């Protein structure tokens, strides 16, 4: 048997370090067994998926040194490798399940489902789809379909007993069928949900081992049913522990920068970041901390994976990056990397238009460029308080700006200006009153190049990180305040601020 593993990111946002973590372990396992590593794009979420996000994901993984044997950009015998290009395949399999009695048409509207959930909650029952359309007579189903009534296709699930799964790391897992919902497989617009597309693609692409995060364990019974209903052999499962923040919570951008591009733009070495991800729940047989991808592949075995939640600690990453700078690369290599990061042609081309009207000598460039080079701008909370806005307005405005910038799918001067204008309108502020806050958050000073231009040069990841940093320096947002601000933000969005 040829081992085949895969990574299947959704192009709906920034390339996440969690994606790289799972990709690394899949690649290492495949290479260690002389197999193949496949990349496919799960872009069935048509509203949120963007070509820009796909390009960023591929670029980020390649920057780390992860290469795939088959994928949307290089092709392969099991293509196409974008789910949006495989729609007919999913539809035919969904209808085959209906024909075999393992799936059914559901005609429930959104209003019907909302009422169902409300009644269940009032009765103290966990909200779930109650299977009402599964009990419809075949003649009624045919008639309603013939009349063009919209429907989805849902998975049939046993009413009794339990699902028994075997996990490479966790052994036997048992989940009662009563806890498994009748999942939508094919939406009314003909697009598949993740679960159908995932199983069909894994089978058709010959995936032998599914190595993914532990958050997918609750979905495994649905996948097991689909394999059984189709008469296919299920790949071996291995659910890796989730990356966690130092407080043991799930790694999220609210507490740690999670975009691979953030670390690239901050000047981290790809070897160091990949090395660090390799240490997340796994270790070399000789326990050394600095190792290459080739070292990891040569020594890799899933038996050395620990189920304890690996902590993503920036201090540890910084230490490891320093070790790579001092001992992992030659001085000549470090110089080349440094020049490429901070002084290369692309950096000059992006910054020179903002410098040429401001400097008369090269020595005058440093103050203008410093915000782009530093890891974090240096300023005290007092600098933010001194702009003349009330503390609660500062907190609310910065939190609104974080959420607004997080929602941006494109990045440019126009998008940043729109986000700032949203904050000003929502809080009834004049633009000139809010701009000093943005200047300080991004540069540490009220005197810098245009804050909008600086945000474009910093890019989305570093801009968002600096706005979050400003929030932290003001004391952060408590859980109670977070809920209040979320409601206020939603009201602002619904009040025509968009």
N, C-alpha and C positions, 0 to 999 in steps of 0.2 A: 504494500500500500504506500502510495506517495502522499506524504503529509501536505495538506493544503489548509492554510489559515487565512484570515481576512480581517481587515478593519473597514468599517462602513460608516464614516462620518456623515452628518447632515449639514449641508452648506447653508446654515441659518444664522451664522454669527461668526465671532472670532475663532480662530483655531485654538482649541483648548488644550492645556497641558495634560488633561485626563485622556484626551484622544491620543496624544503622543505616548503616554504611559501604556495604554492598551495596545497600541500599534507596536511598540517596542517589544513587548512580551510575545505578541503573535509572531513578529518577525524572528525573534531569537529562537522560539520553539521550532518554527518551520526550518530555519537555516541549520539548527542543531541536528535536525533529522533529515537533512538533504532534500527538504521539500520546497514548496512555493508559498509566497506571501502575496495576497491579492488585496487591492484597494478598490472599493466600489463606493459610489456616491448615492446616499439615500435621500433623494430630493423630491419625494412625493408630496411634501408640504409645499404646495405651489405658491402660497401667499408669502412664506418666509424665506424660501430658498432663493439664493441669488448666485449668478455666475461669479461675482466678485468674491463671495465667501468661499466658493469652491477653489478658485485660484489661490486665495490666501491659505487655505488648508494644505493644498498640494505644495505650495512654496515653503510653508513652515515646516512640514514634515521632511522635505528634501534638505532644508537648511540644517536640520538636526542630523542628517545623514541616514535617514530611513528611506530605503528604495524598495519599490514593489515590482513583482514580476509581471503582473497584469493590472490594468487599470484604465480609466477613461481617457487618459492622455497618451498611453502607449499601446492600448488595445490588448488583444489576447484571444484565445480560442473560445472563451466562455462569455464574450461580450454580447450586447453592449453592457457597460459597467456603470451606467446611470439608470436608476430605477424609472425615471421619467420616460426613458426610451424602451421600457419593457412592459408597458401597460397591457397590451393584448395577452401577454403570457399570464399575467396575474388574473385577468378577467376570466380567461378560459379555465384556470384552475379553481377559481371561486365558484363558477357555475358547475364545474364537475363535482364539487362538494355538495352543492344543492341537489344535483341529480342522484347522488349516492345516499342522500338523506343525512349527511353530516354537517349541513349548513342550511340556513333558511332565510327567506326574504322577510325583512322587517319594515313595516310601513309607518311606524310610530314617528310622529312629528316631534320637533324640538319642544313644543308646548306640552305634548303628551308625556314626554320623558321628564320634563320639569315637574309636572303635576305628580308623576309617579314617585319621583324622589322626595317631593314635599310630603306626600302621604306616608312614605316609609319613615322619614325623619320624625314625623308627628307620632308615629306608632313606635318609635324607639328602635327602628330597624336600620341597619347600615344600608345606605342607598345602593341599589343595583338594578340592572335590567331584569324584569321578572319573567321573561320568556313568553309573553302573551302571544306574540306573532308565530312562535314555533307551534302553537296549538291550532292555527288556522287550517281549515280544510283545503285540500289541494285545489279544488274547484274555485274557491274564493280567491286564493292566491293568483291563479291563472287569470281570473276575471279582472282583478285589480291591476295586474301587470299589463293586460291587454288594453286597459283604459288609460295607461300611461301614468299611473300613480307612482310617485317617487318611492324608492325603497333602497335599503342597504342590505347587504348579505352578512349575516351573523353566524358565528361558530356554534354548533351544538356541543353542549357540555354535559357529562353524566350528572345525574342528580344525587347519586350516592357514592360512597367509597372515597378513595383518596388516590392521588397521583404519587407514584414512587419514581424518583429520579436518582441517578447516580452522578455525582460531581467528582471530578478528578482530585480536588482539594478537600472537599467537605464530606465525601462519602455519600451515604444514603440520605436523601431529602424527601420528606413526606408532606404533602399539602392536600388537605381535603378538597374534593371537587366543589363543595359548597362555597368555597372561597374564591373560585375561579369564575369570572363573569363571561357571559356569552358575547365575546368580543366581535366588534364590527370588523369584517375582513375586507369588504369592498364598499366604498362610500357611494352615495347616490350619484356622484359625478363620474363614477367609473374608476376612480383612483383607489389603489389599495391602501390599507393601513400598514403600519410597520410590521405587524406580526405575520401577515400573509406574505408580503414581499420578502421579508427576512428569510422565512422558511423556504419559499420557492427558489430564491436566489442561492441560498446556501446549498440546496440540493443540486440545482442545475450547474453550479460552479464547482461542484465536487469538494466542498469544504468538509474536511474530516474532523477538525477540532474547532469548537467554538469557544474562544477564550475572550471573556468579556467581564465587565464590572458586576459586582454582586447585586447592584440595583435591579438587574434583570432576572434574578431568581424567581420573583412572583410571576413572571411571564413564561417561565419554562414549561409549566403544565399546558398552556395553550399551544406552545410549539410542539410539545410531545404529541398532543392530540392531532395536530396537523400532519406530522410525520406518520402517525399511525393510520389516519384516514386516507392519506395518499398511498400508503403501502411502501414507504421509504424507510431506509435505515437512518436513525438519528445520529448526528455527529456526537463525538464525546464532548461533554460540557466541562468547563473549568471557569468558575466565577472568582475573579480576583478581588481582593479587598479594595475598598474605595480609598482614594487619597483624602486625607483629612487635614483640617486646620489644627494648629497647636492646641485649641480647646476641644478637640475631638469631633467638632462638627464637620459635616461634609464640605470639602474644598469648594469655595465659592468666591466670586469676584468681590463680594461684599467685604471679605476679610483678607484676601490675598489676590494679587494679580494672577489671573488664570490664563491669559492669552500668551501663546508661544511668541507672538510678535512683540509683546512687551519686553520679554527677556532678550530677544534679539536686538531691539532698539535701545535697550539700556546698556548694551555692550557685554552681555554674557557670552561665553564661548559655547557653541553648540555641543562640543564634546563634553563640557562640564554639565550642561543641563541634561543631556542624554544619560551621562554617567549617573547623575543624581536620580533621575527617574528609574534607572536600573536598580538603584538601591532601595526603591520603594517596595518593601516587603520581600526582597530577595537579596542574597549576598553571595559573594564569590567563595569557593571552598576554602581559600586561604585567608578570608575575611578582609582582604585589602580594600581600601575605600576608593582609590582612584584606579579605574580600568577603562579600556576602550570597548567599543561595540564588538570588535572582533574577539576580545578577551571574554566578553559576556557570552557570545554565541558558542565559543569553544567549551565553556564550562556550564552552559545552561541546562537546567533540569527543573521541571515544575515542582519536584520534591523539595526544593530549597525555598519555595514560596511560603511566607508566613501569613497566617490569617489575621494577625493583629493589624488594626488600621494604620497604615503608614502615614506618618506626619510630614506634611510638606512645610518645612521650616526654612524660611529665607536666610536665616543666619547660617545654617548648615550649607545651603546652596552657595552662599557667598564665600564661605571657607573653602569649599570644594573648587569653586571657580578660581580662587586665588592659588590653590595648589596646581591647577592646570596651567595657569599663567606662569608660575615659577618653575614647575617641574615637568609639565606635560608637553610644552612646546619649546622650540629653540627661540633664542632672542630674535632671530631673523623672521621666524614665523609670527611671533608676537607683534613685531613692527608692522608686518604686512597686514595682519588682522586689524591692528589699531588704526593704521592709515585708511584702510577700507571702511572701517566703522565711522571714524570721525573727520576724515579729511579727504575722502575719495571724491571722484568727479561728481557723483550723484549728490553728495552733501553740498558741494560747492554750487552746483546748478540750482539746488533748491533754496540756498541761503543767500547767494550773491545778490539777487534782485532786491532783497531787504537791506543789504549792507551798503551797496554802492552809493546811495545818497546820504549815508550816515557817517562814513569813515573817510579819513584822509591818509591814514597809514594802517598797515596790518595790525600794529599793536593796539589800535583802537577797536578792533573787531571782538576782542575777548568778552567785554561786558554784554554785547548783544548776543553772542553765541553761547555764553555760559549756561543759560537755561536749557539748551539742547544737550549739553554734555553732562550735567550733574545728574546723579541718581535721584536726588530729591532737592527741591529748592529750600534754601535756609531762611527761615523767618520764625518769629514767635507769634503765638496766638494774638498778642497785643496788636500786631500789625493789622490783623483783620478787624479787631474791635475798633481800631482808630479810624476806620473809613466812615464812621458816623451812622451806621445802621444798628438797630437793636439786635441783641444776641439771638433772640428767637427768629428774627427775620433772616439773619445770616445762616442759621442752621436750616431753616425751611428752604431758603433759596438754593443753598448748596445741595441739599438732598434732592430737590426738584431737578436741579441741573444734572446730577448724577443719573437719575432715572431717565431724563430726557435724552441725554447723550447715549445711554445704554440702548435706547430704542432706535437710534439712527442706524440704518443699514448702509448708507453712503457716508462719505466723510469728505468735507471740504468747507471752505469759508462760509458758504451759504447755509450749510447744515448747522454749523456752530452758532452762527448769528441767529438762526431760527430758534435754537434751543435756549439761548440767552434771552431772546425776546419773549419766549414762552414764560420764563421765570419772571421777567419784569411785568408782564401783563397779569400773570396769576397773583403776584404780590403787590400789584399797583405801585411799581417802582419806575422811576425814570432810568433810562439806559445809562446816563452819566453817573447815577448813584450806585449802580451795580458793577460797572466796569472796573473800579479799583479792586473789588473783591476778586474778580477773574484774573486781573494782572498779578495780584499777590499769589493766588493759588497756583498759577502756572509758572511764574518766574521768581517769586519771592520778593518782588519789588513793584512799585507803582510806575516805574520808569523802565520800559522795555519796548521792543517792537510791538506792533499791534497785537493785542491778545488773540484776535481771530487768526492772524497770520501765524502766531506762535503755536496755536492749537493745531493748525494744519501741519506745521513742520514737526511737532511732537507726535502727531498721529493719534488715532482714537484711544489706543491702549494707555499710553502715557498721560494723555490729557485726562482721561477718566480717573486714572490712579492718583493724579495730583489733586483733582477735585475731592476725591475721597480722603486724601491726606489732609486737606484743609478742614474737612469735617472732623477728622480725628483730633486735630490740633485745637479744635474748639470744644473738645470733650466728647464728641461722638453723639449718637442718637440712641436713647434707651429703647427697649422693646415697646414700652407703653407709648412713647413719642412716635416710634416707627409706625404703629397702627394708626395713630391720629394723622400723621403726615400722609400715609397711603390713602386715607379717605379724602383728605384735602386735595391730593394730587389727582385722584380720580375725578373729583368734582371739577377741577380746573380743566382736565382733558375733555369732560363731557359738556363744558360750558362754552364750547366753540373755540377753545384756545388752539386746537389743531389747525 
